[in-house]
Amino acid sequence: MIDSETLYLIGAQNMNDNKNISRAVIKRLPRYYTYLKQLQEDGINRISSEELSRLMGVTASQIRQDLNHFGGFGQQGYGYNVAYLYEEIGKILGLERVYSMIIIGAGNLGQALARYSHFRQRGIEVKALFDVKEELIGKTEGGVEILHIDSLEDYVKENPVEIATIAIPKTQAVRVAPRLVALDIKAVWNFSHVDLKFPEDVVVENVHLSESLMRLTYNYNSKYPLN
Amino acid sequence: MIDSETLYLIGAQNMNDNKNISRAVIKRLPRYYTYLKQLQEDGINRISSEELSRLMGVTASQIRQDLNHFGGFGQQGYGYNVAYLYEEIGKILGLERVYSMIIIGAGNLGQALARYSHFRQRGIEVKALFDVKEELIGKTEGGVEILHIDSLEDYVKENPVEIATIAIPKTQAVRVAPRLVALDIKAVWNFSHVDLKFPEDVVVENVHLSESLMRLTYNYNSKYPLN
């Protein structure tokens, strides 16, 4: 029987090898991370691939394959060390850092995002909201001040910003995008309904809610057609 | 040269053959639909695969392959009929119907969704919001009344509901899910941070915002590590 500390060291060695983890596995890591967090909150310290399989609805062999990258864990009759796995996956996902985020758009969506408590757990600090609506300027939302979009350049020059979240309609979004590029912001979380064009060196993650809704209506309509 | 009406008829015949369109193409249709809508709004009636390719950032040959399913369109030097293509793709996506939606959770996210004007363009009518917070009950948000979650069963028995949107924390979501199943609701748009378990006959679309954010931080951190 290998003790917990030895396992930690085996795992830690493997961690130096991040680059060898395939893109496909990386894509699944946020899902594992979410479930491992839940297990920790539920006070569960160890879990077998079979239990994790039932919980996540993927095959146990897929889980063993994926988590195999994390060293000597999940041994027969031993199970995964939840806290360790959670921490290591968090490191790979870049969640040990703190990221400063600004949100462009203080409408309902921007406000919902500013209040999103999950951000802080992921090392995201929402620093400011920006809007054009005079009646919103100077107010605070989720403890974050709403500033006028005209002050975007001044703000970013004085405050380091890693992530800009775009929560405004597409017609405005296409005008804000080049300003973010000019300000050297390298990560954009885009909720507007267009794929905004950014230079190669900007990392972009698009959330197209209406496309998600269309997938839902498509699948529903296929299964339950009107006639 | 084939005239517009003949083209319409060729297209219409092909439309009877929806089943032959592959899942991969179907997955891309919401994206086409979004761009075609934008083109219509911009007053553009025809577009070549090359122009659409530049706009959407996919190859022209991919576009020709995908839209080939829609009959005799996109002929050399002729281009696609934007309005027709938009309408036909909308039919396939089930957007000719009207869907009644309820939103579970009248917090910031639920409120943002209730106000989402894009829903109405997609045939989605938000009928009611549900929450537990006494101070919210009876208020309206985006023209939609907030009801107590205890009245969910009574409401759904009297009002047809196709889609339930879940915009509450996971601990509450796991308790609401079985109630939706018992009420025979067959489409769920899930924003909570868990993959809720539903029977096979329920169509589910998950929107995991924190997973999207983790993909962003992962990609950013890989490209711009701290040291």
HADDOCK unambig.tbl for C-alpha pairs under 7 A between the chains (distance, minus, plus):
assign (segid A and resid 30 and name CA) (segid B and resid 211 and name CA) 5.26 0.50 0.50
assign (segid A and resid 30 and name CA) (segid B and resid 214 and name CA) 6.19 0.50 0.50
assign (segid A and resid 31 and name CA) (segid B and resid 211 and name CA) 6.77 0.50 0.50
assign (segid A and resid 93 and name CA) (segid B and resid 214 and name CA) 6.42 0.50 0.50
assign (segid A and resid 93 and name CA) (segid B and resid 217 and name CA) 6.54 0.50 0.50
assign (segid A and resid 93 and name CA) (segid B and resid 218 and name CA) 4.38 0.50 0.50
assign (segid A and resid 94 and name CA) (segid B and resid 217 and name CA) 5.83 0.50 0.50
assign (segid A and resid 94 and name CA) (segid B and resid 218 and name CA) 5.16 0.50 0.50
assign (segid A and resid 94 and name CA) (segid B and resid 221 and name CA) 5.38 0.50 0.50
assign (segid A and resid 108 and name CA) (segid B and resid 108 and name CA) 6.54 0.50 0.50
assign (segid A and resid 108 and name CA) (segid B and resid 111 and name CA) 6.76 0.50 0.50
assign (segid A and resid 108 and name CA) (segid B and resid 112 and name CA) 4.48 0.50 0.50
assign (segid A and resid 109 and name CA) (segid B and resid 109 and name CA) 6.64 0.50 0.50
assign (segid A and resid 109 and name CA) (segid B and resid 112 and name CA) 5.20 0.50 0.50
assign (segid A and resid 111 and name CA) (segid B and resid 108 and name CA) 6.77 0.50 0.50
assign (segid A and resid 112 and name CA) (segid B and resid 108 and name CA) 4.48 0.50 0.50
assign (segid A and resid 112 and name CA) (segid B and resid 109 and name CA) 5.20 0.50 0.50
assign (segid A and resid 187 and name CA) (segid B and resid 220 and name CA) 6.38 0.50 0.50
assign (segid A and resid 203 and name CA) (segid B and resid 219 and name CA) 6.62 0.50 0.50
assign (segid A and resid 203 and name CA) (segid B and resid 220 and name CA) 6.00 0.50 0.50
assign (segid A and resid 204 and name CA) (segid B and resid 216 and name CA) 6.89 0.50 0.50
assign (segid A and resid 205 and name CA) (segid B and resid 212 and name CA) 6.95 0.50 0.50
assign (segid A and resid 205 and name CA) (segid B and resid 216 and name CA) 5.78 0.50 0.50
assign (segid A and resid 211 and name CA) (segid B and resid 30 and name CA) 5.28 0.50 0.50
assign (segid A and resid 211 and name CA) (segid B and resid 31 and name CA) 6.79 0.50 0.50
assign (segid A and resid 212 and name CA) (segid B and resid 205 and name CA) 6.96 0.50 0.50
assign (segid A and resid 214 and name CA) (segid B and resid 30 and name CA) 6.21 0.50 0.50
assign (segid A and resid 214 and name CA) (segid B and resid 93 and name CA) 6.42 0.50 0.50
assign (segid A and resid 216 and name CA) (segid B and resid 204 and name CA) 6.89 0.50 0.50
assign (segid A and resid 216 and name CA) (segid B and resid 205 and name CA) 5.79 0.50 0.50
assign (segid A and resid 217 and name CA) (segid B and resid 93 and name CA) 6.54 0.50 0.50
assign (segid A and resid 217 and name CA) (segid B and resid 94 and name CA) 5.83 0.50 0.50
assign (segid A and resid 218 and name CA) (segid B and resid 93 and name CA) 4.38 0.50 0.50
assign (segid A and resid 218 and name CA) (segid B and resid 94 and name CA) 5.16 0.50 0.50
assign (segid A and resid 219 and name CA) (segid B and resid 203 and name CA) 6.61 0.50 0.50
assign (segid A and resid 220 and name CA) (segid B and resid 187 and name CA) 6.36 0.50 0.50
assign (segid A and resid 220 and name CA) (segid B and resid 203 and name CA) 5.99 0.50 0.50
assign (segid A and resid 221 and name CA) (segid B and resid 94 and name CA) 5.40 0.50 0.50
